[in-house]
Amino acid sequence: MKKYILLFAKCTKLTLSSSMAYKGDFFAHMLGYMIWSLVTPVLGLFVYSKSSGFPGWTFWEFILLQGCLLFVWGIYDSFIAGIVGTVSSNIEIGTFDKVLTKPVNPLVNLFCESQTTEGYSSLLLAPLIVVLALSKLNIFNAAHLLQGLLVLVLAILFMLAITISIAASAFFTVRTSGIRFILGLLWDYTKYPTDIFGKKAFWFFSFILPIATVSFYPASAILGRVSSLTVVYVTVAVILFFAASLLFWNYAIRKYSSAGG
Amino acid sequence: MSFLNKIQGVLKLRIKEQWVFKTDYFIKFLAFPLMLLVTYFAWKAIYLNTGKEIINGFTFVQIISYYITSFFVSVFVSTDAANNVAVRVQHGTLVKHLLRPIHTFFYDLIGRFSGILVDLVLIAPLFWAVSIIFFKFEVGSVQHVLLFIVVLLMAVFLNYLIMYLIGTTAFWFKSVYGINDMLIGLTYFMTGAIIPLTFFPGIAQKIAEFLPFQYVRYVPAMILTGKLSVLDSLKALGIQVAWIIILALIFKVVYDKGIKHFSGVGI
């Protein structure tokens, strides 16, 4: 375990120093990502100024949901999203063997090596937005916060599972741009409260493809609107999803035939 | 070789290039209902919750029609021109483009128009069929449709100029991808891509009125959906053309200065 933590820390340091080679551009990048991160909160601001907004969600509750979403996205963009690109490019040019011959688990190695700084601005913004929303809502309940944190961990596990599945599919399709594009659109569903999409979709996004864990459940949990039983069901759904993705990954690795690169 | 022959040559070449990626186009089309469903459900919930038929001058069908048109326009106007220019300047490959018998701006723009032709064949018919049948798309009059086609083509030109101008920052800075991202993000807000500009607060609306960005997405979408009268649409077209002329002049000055700065080292 210590070996992996050291590897992760080294890779983070390397990623940060290479991104900061052009400091001005790095900060402009951060500002740029921040602007993009604020698209949906700003949309919410305009919508709530002219209407009653989303049913069951006041403006600051909606902003809390956006804060949770930004946190998960920050983690995803910084530490998870790059895995797919690394896997497909290595397969395409035939250098994936190098990953397999390293004395660390290939998946952990990819996780450490595929880091980017793209999510740093979201990670900076997210706590600010959550704290601002909580202070405006004037709620603080330690038990609810803990439940919210637990669901956020589940959300990260779910994002990792989806990424592992797509990376594994690269062993069969080589290029994954199509799947990634469709999936990118699916993420749009996380920007709004999942319950607006109807009962069937809500059930599907909770227990089959649990994207509701990304923003809806963490925000609802912090607001004290999720029962412990629901959290248990969602946890089971995410763990099953994660286990399935690992099985698929192992199957794909076994099927992989080297291109001799 | 006449200018028209050059255009024809580039057009043929670029259509062949675009056709190679026809699967990507179908994925884009498949993705469209998925993307629109999110917007559909989000606004449906907002309208039901508000309990009004009209919010800020838009009925539910009109707001969905706005987003459909806005998305359709985005397929045509979207371009990587800003980063492409930056890459060429930084890698020095701009030299290759300077040696061509046609200005690099027009070479790229013609390429984009060839992409539009492919878009029209592969995406447009299915796109509008789905929009009308499933999303009850509401269009203005025939005059609105005709004006929309002209404004859309101008919007492609206008957005190309904006993105090219952003890309020219590469002549003066070592790395510009961050700056590009920031500028593209800011312009995205002001084009009306996230919500019609009438939803913006008063001051932001006033600022947007004095900038060219609304003529990229907001104005074309408002014209096709009939939210602007024919007369106002004609006025908007006039202002859009004026912006194209102003930005073309600025671009010429900036680009010529940038070229003097540029050295294609290592090519």
Interface residues (C-beta under 8 A of the other chain):
Chain A: A21 Y22 G24 D25 F26 F27 A28 H29 M30 L31 G32 Y33 I35 W36 V39 V42 L43 F46 V47 S49 K50 S51 S52 G53 F54 P55 S177 G178 F181 I182 L185 L186 D188 Y189 K191 Y192 I196 F197 G198
Chain B: T23 D24 I27 K28 L30 A31 L34 M35 V38 F41 A42 K44 A45 I46 Y47 L48 N49 T50 G51 K52 I55 N56 F173 K174 S175 V176 Y177 G178 I179 N180 D181 M182 L183 I184 G185 L186 Y188 F189 I194 I195 F199 F200 P201
